[in-house]
Amino acid sequence: MTTNKAKDRKLKTNEKQKSIIDALKMHGAKVYDDLENGQFPKFSIPSRSVSNIVYDKKIRQYILGNSAALRSSRNSSQLRSFTQLMWLAFFANRLTQEKKSSTLRDVYYSSQAFDIEFEDQSESDNIIVDLEAILSKPREDFHIFPEERSSIFGDLNIEYTIPGYEGKTMNLSNHPDGYAIGPSLTTAELLDTSAEIVIAIEKGGLFTRFVEEQVDKKFKSIIINTGGQAPRSTRTLLKRLHDEMGLPVIVLTDGDVYGEHIAMVIKSGSANAAHLRDLTVPDAKWVGVWATDIEKFKLPTIPMTESDIKRCHDLQSDPRYQEGIWKKELDVFLKIKRKAELEAFSKYGLTNITEKYLPQKLELAKSL
């Protein structure tokens, strides 16, 4: 039987769907109004230029400022992108109305059936971001998703809300390879869990190791493989686990500047998604692998590349890296100019990372 919570989520999903359709209709009506008034149709798109992206300390994430760009069918140089945007709005409305999902790649190929030309997928992806900015809604709300590459494992009971599976329940510890984090999972009702913490891991190999070593049981945790930089569906689920289930989120990454940034994106988002909300877990904690851990645990290392060093310097100018562990570890990376992978702990045995390193870090996380 469908739970009251699932009914509430279904209601919210329907309300979200209606708000997307209403927003698309509103912008469509403006196009008709312009035509009826003898004017060239146009869109006002919030500017995503660097100068219009600012860090909001209050909500602890990047947001867009007030600047906007006008895309008009009157401008011959903008006519192509205007047409692409018009078609995408039509396609998004169709997906939402029919409750069907599409991938970023699908959108690129679907456009060809309507004689809409994109040079490549990156161009169509960019138009999708334009529509997100106009609607102030993530593409997932109008049923466009990236390819799945993240997974989850642990004692978490969910109830599906997608058509055809409504009311069906699943425990996410039933499959040792974990479950792919896709639309059905991110929209499911989160029923109950015995877990007390969420551990997000950058690497798929370590995710498998953690499942094998029953980290979920030993540390009462839900384990998530972010597959590198966490996709937005994964960040959405992390936020829901934190906000709805009250679970602290900790992040384990490789000991390099890119791993540090993976943790920061989970915590406070990215400049590329400054036009969106609800993708961050501001209280998430990055527990390693830190630069200081490389020295402390005498891990096997790899020399940092010029690109690594440049990235460190770039992040030093980011307001999020101006204090605390974030600044300290960047400084140490630049000092030692070495990096280490999570797998480096295997030098001390395959289970060293779960039996020694992880318990220390979980204890330390309580004081961060």
N, C-alpha and C positions, 0 to 999 in steps of 0.2 A: 504494500500500500504506500502511496506517495506520502511523504512526511509533510507536515505544515511548513517546515523550513524549505523543502524543495518547492512547495507551492509558492512560497514567498519569492524564491529565487526565479521561478518561472515567470512570476508576475513582473519582477524587476527586468528580466530578460525581454519580456514583451514591451515593457515601457521603454527600454533602451532601443529596441527595434523601431518603435513608433517615433522616438525622438530623432533617430537617424533619417527615417523616411520623411518626417516633417521638415527637417533641415534641408534635405535634398530638394523637396518640393518648393521650399521657400526660395532657394537659389534659382531653381528652374523658373519659378514665376517671375523673378526679376529679369531673366533673359527675355521672356515673353513680353513683359512690360516695356523693356527697352525697344524691342522690335515694333510694338504697337505705337510707341511714341516717336518712331522714326530715328531711333538712336542705335549706335553700334553696341551690342551686348558686351559686358565686361565683368570681370571678377576682381575683387579686392583680396589679395593674398598676404597674410602676415609675413613680413620679411624674415627670412632665416639667415640673413647675413651675420657675420661675426659681430658686427657693431650693434646688432639688435638682440644679441643673446647675452643675458645678464644672470649672475648668480644671486638667487634670493636666499639670504641667510635665514629668514624666518621659516620657510618651508624646506630649506636645505636641499635645493636643487636648482638647475638652470631653468630659466623661463624666457619667453620672448618679450621684447619691449613693445612699444606702441607703433613702430614703423610698419608700413604696409606697402606693397607694390601693386600697381594696377595692371591687369592683363586684359587687353582690349582687342576685340575682333577688328577694330579700325586700324590697328597697327599691323602692317603686312608682315613684319618680322615676328609678331606674336601670334599670328593667326593659326599657325600649325599647333603650337602648344595650347592655345585656347580650345581648338577643336578636340585635341587629345583629352583635355580636362573635361570638356562637355561629355565626351563619350564615356569617360571613366565614371562620372557622376551617374550617367544612365546605367552603366554596368553594375555599379555599387547598389543602386536602387533595386535592380533586378535580383541581385544576389540576396539582398536583405528581405525583399518581398517574398522570395521563394524559399528562404532559409537554406540556401545552398552555399557551400564554401568553395573558395578558389585559392590557389597559391599565387605567389608573385609571378611565377613562371607561367601559370595558366593565363593570367591577365595579359601578359605579353603576347601569347599565341592567340587568345580570344579576340584581341583587337584586329587581327588580320581578317577575321570573318566579316568585319564591318568596314574593311578597307581603311582602317586607321593605321597609319604607319608610325612605328617606333624604330629608330636605328638599331637599338639593342635593348636588352632587359633593363639596363641601368637607366635608360631614358624613361621607360615606363614606371620603374620604381620611383623615380624622382617626381613624376606626375602624381603618383599615389600619395607621396608625402605632401604635395601641394594640397590635395583634397583633404588630408588629415588636418593641415593647418587651417584651411577654410572652415572646416566643421568643428575644429578643436576636439576631434575624436580620433582614437587610434584605428588603423585599418582593420584590426580584428573586429571592431564593432560593426563594420560593414562587410564582414565575412571574407576578408582577404588575409591569408596567413602565409608565413614563410614555411619552408620545409622543416619538418621536425628533426631535431638533433639532440634534444635533452631528454632526460629520463628521471623517474622517481621510484623510490622503493621505501617501504616502511608500513607500520601498522596505522593505516589511515583508511577509514571506511568512507566511500563516496557514493553519491546517488546521481546518476546521469540525468540531465535535463534536455538533451538534444532530441529532436523528433526521431521516433522509432526505438529509442532506448529509455524513454522517460520512466522513472520509477525503478529501473534496474540498479542494483547495488554491486559494489566491488570493494574488496580489500586490497590495497596496493602492495601487500607483502606476498601475494599469491604467485607471483612470477619472479624467479631469481634473476632474470635479466632486467627487471624493472619495467615500468610502463612508459611509453613515449608521451611526452607532454605536448598535447595538441589541443584543438578546440574542444573536444569532448571532455577533457580533463580540466581545462581552465574554467569551463562554465559549469562543471558539476557541483552539486551541493556537497560541502565538506561536513560529514556527519559527526564523527567522533574519532579520537585517537588516544593511544596510551603514551604517545611521544611527548617529550618535554622540551625538545629542541629540534631545529632543522639544521642539517649540515650540508652546505652547498659546496661541491667539489668541482674544480676546473676540469679534471681529467677523467675520461671514461674508464681507463685502466684501473685507477684508484677507486672509482665507484664500484667496479666489479669486486675489487679486493675487499672493500668495506662490507659489501653484501656477504661475501664468503666468510669474512671474520665476524659476521653477525653484530656489526657495529650498531645496527638499529636496536637490537635487544640489549647489548652491553651498556649502551649510553642512552637508551630510551629516545631514539632519534628517528627522524625521517631524513633519508639521504637523497640528495638531488645532484645529478650530473649536469653541469651547465654547458658542457661541450665547448669550452673556451668562453668567449664573451657570451654571457647569458642572453638567449633570444628573449624577445619581449613577452612571449607566452610564459616563459619560465619566470621572468621577473614579476609578471602578474600573479602567478601561482605563489611565489615566495611572499608577495605582499599579502595575499589572502590568508596564507598559513599564519603569518604574523598577526594580522589585524583581526581575523575571524576566529582563529584557534588560540590566539595568545601565545604563540611559540616564538622564542628568540631565534634569530637567524645568525649563524656564523658562517664565514666563508674561508675555504682553504684553496690556495692557489699555488702555482709554481713560484719559486723565489726569484722573481724578476719584475721589472718595472711594469710589464704588461699584466702580470698577475695582480699586482697592486691596483692597477686601473680596473681590472675585471671586478674586484671587490668594491671599488669606489662607484662603479656604474650601478651595481646592485643597491648600494647604499643611497646614492643621490642622483642617479640617472646620467644622461649624457647630453652634450650640447646638441647632438643631432636630433634628439627627441625633446628639445626644449619646448616644443609646441604642445606637449602632452603632459598629463598628470597621471597619478595612480600607477606608476611603474616603479616606484622606489620604496625601499625599506630603510628609512633614515636611521633606525636604531640597529641595523645590521652591523656585525663586528667582523673585521678582518683579523684572523688569528695567525696567519702565516701562509706560506713560508716567508718569514721576514728576512731581510738582509742580515740582521743580527743573528738569526737562527743559523745562517750559513756558517758563521764563525763559531757560534756556540756549540753546534752539533758536529762541527768538522765535516761538512757534507762535501761530496765530490762536486766540483764546479765546472763551469764553462766560461770562457772569457766573454765579457759583454762586447757587443759589436758597436760600431759607430752609431748605428741606428738606435740601439738601446740607450746609449749615452745621450743622444739628442733627445730621445723621448723623455728621459729623466729631466733634462733642462726645460723641456716644454711644460712638463707637469709642475715644475717649480714656480711657474708663473700662474698656475691655476689656483684660484682662491681656496679651493678645497684642500690643498696640500700645504697650507701655510702653518700648520701647527700639529701637535700631537704625534701619534705613531706614523702618520702619513708623511710628515716632513722629515722626521727622524730617519725613517727607513730609506727614503729617497737619498738623503745625505750619505747614508752608509753605502748604498748601491754605488754612488758616484765615487766614494772613497775606495772601495775594494775592487770595483770594476769587474765583479764576478757575479754569476747567477747560477741557480741550481733548480732542478726539477723536483717535483714531489717524489718521484721514483728514486731519488738519490738516497732516501732512507733505507732502500733495499741493501745498501752496503753493509748494514748491520743486521740483515735478515728480513725476510719478506713480511713478517708481522711486526717489525719494529715500529712502524708508523702508527699502527692501531693500538699496540700494547704500551708504548712509552710516550711517543710524541703527542698523539691525540689527547690522552688523559691530561697531560700537563697543560695543553692549550685550552681545553674545555674549562679547566679550573681557572686559568688565567683570564678567560673571557668574562668571568663573573666580576672582575675588577676593572675591566676596560670601560 
